[in-house]
């Protein structure tokens, strides 16, 4: 493995022992050790870790708990300058998970959040801001906040508004937040990867070739997203509209890949579902894995390098101080679904109330070129349905999306895929009127027109 020199050390951890392989070219990294680890427990709003979870710091010569005074700790993420760590922690076992910050050199940890329920999975954003999952009413939503002098959060902004649970997995270099939720969004489906801007606008699935469970995605040096697909590894690359399988050694992978400066990956791996996860070091293309951290009776997950890294691009919010939002569809016929030319006549919009009951908000015309322009309510679940001239449903969205207050959004088509480029043409709906049809539920009648 690139001339890696192995050094095996046996260290006690509770009733078990640990085996480490490290050497002079091994980078310092953090990892989480827990007796139980269920990567997808967040789907039902549950803990992914058992109550004994502890973050450790490993370098070429030493391994020790990052915060030894805490009852539990997990979800480490390193600051852009490599000098501090955000993590989810509990001072006492009965406490809810909170977000904390500690210097890499040690010292007292400072609490960042004061959540009534759990706050987990934190990541740094530019401009001394952070993003994390906050449990409210028993389910996880994603929230972004600033940190006053790096201590407590301020100016919190909720980013997700659909039903179900949401968990961030990374902050991409282009400034978007990568997160996992179910597909279709807000249903009891399989895990999928999505992106959203740091003001909660522009939510979309990263790719539209939905299938196997996809979760625990991380961006590597090439810009690709590496994630768990089923129980193996796959990647999203800009050149492909579908995921690309990674030919890694057989076994099950927990995601959260960490790429070293030499191009090796640190991966949480186990041979089968009955075994514990361990951290392995792997050079893409090799047929074998090299042990980095192994616990005999516990899972070792979430390898996180202690390195300085590039600050993501800052996202200048385009939200306006409006009570609603505007949505422009350029061409509903641009879709992975096939619609006969001229068949789409109108669009309906639905929402859900607090107890999950679906409510019709209104309908609006669709022009001959497939365009429509509507004003929608914000920060609540939304669902679109396309109808033909007789009012028959052609296609209804299976999941839900949302729009932020004052958001203006244009989509290429209906489930066209985020990689689809729009046609260079003015949509007919804007040639007819630049006033959106009211779909906020406030109008007493449906908009007329269309074809």
Secondary structure, DSSP 8 states (H G I E B T S, - for coil): -TT---EEEEEEETTEEEEEEE-TT---EEEEEES-B-TTGGGGT--SB-TT-EEEEE-SS-EEESSTT-SEEEEEEE-TTSSEEEEEEESSTTS--EEEEEETT----EE----SS-EEEEEEETTTEEEEEEEETTEEEEEEEEEETTTEEEEEEE---SSS--EEEEE-TTS-EEEEEEESTTSS-EEEEEEE-TTS---EES-S---S-EEEEEE-TTS-EEEEETTEEEEE-TT-SS-EE----SSEE----EE-TTSEEEEEEESSTTS--EEEEEETT-S--EEEEEETTSEEEEEEE---------------S-SSEEEEES-TTSSSS---TT---EEEEEEE-TT--EEEEEEEE--TTS-EEEEE-SSS-BEEEEE-TTS-EEEE-SS-B---TT-EEEESSSS--TT----SS--HHHHH-SS-EEESS--SS------
